[in-house]
Amino acid sequence: MWRRKLRRILGHHGLTLGATVLVLIVLIALFAPWIAPHDPYSQDVTQRLIPPVWHANGSWAHALGTDKLGRDYLSRLIFGARVSLLIGFSAALISGLIGTTLGVLAGYFGGRVDAVISYIITTRLAMPVVLVALAMASLVGGSLKVVIVLLGLLLWDRFAVVTRSATQQLRNAEFIASAQVLGASTPYILLREILPNIMSALIVVATLEMAHAILLEATLSFLGLGVQPPTPSWGLMVAEGKAYMFFQPWVILIPGIALILLVLAINLVGDGLRDMNAPDGRN
């Protein structure tokens, strides 16, 4: 069975490529203090805006150049991976807990419970995420913790919709009826019978929302309402380099490409997991 699964995974080129890139970025983030060649916070204005090594005036001392304050760009890029992954994972976890709880309760109990939760979901869907995030961040103030909590409280709707639909399909299944006949409690049925059977769908939604949270964090940081300086953030790096984009375009291209690779890798993993769990067994 494991060999068949491994062959299916390796045969799915999108999943293999996305997982490889994602694992590489995660490893870089975990070992950032040992990989980064310089302190990402160390400033030296005499070394400001040194071009990357492939430019004529580039130097291997700063392989990806330096920013406007003379900070090593490679080191900030490496530590910025930690910020993006932390925000993406934490926001997906918080929103997953909220959305899954609401969706499972609505799908299992139905009736008035479903009506109330469906109204809450509809209300949330009527609120544009970016505008609400901008408004709340401007009121509360931008910081790493604020961004995590804010995105976690705004991105739960897809979890709720998916889990509600999946739970409605399972609540009349024979194994649920058997558990009820045997006297199993409602929490036991929800946690031990229903939740494991919708976990594959939750994992796929989690990958999509993780990528969504990373892009929203970059947007907020770019507008000055997300992660605050001097914390290395890819969105903040793009914002800090926008004044030099016509003369030193690499200052926005490097973090922009890093964001594209991370989001693309997460989406490829999500699509691959969806295909692996598809009922028709397609690759």
PyMOL commands that set and color helices and strands:
alter all, ss='L'
color gray80, all
select helices_A, chain A and resi 2-11+13-30+32-35+45-47+73-109+111-125+129-140+144-154+157-170+174-181+186-197+199-222+234-244+250-276
alter helices_A, ss='H'
color red, helices_A
deselect
rebuild
show_as cartoon
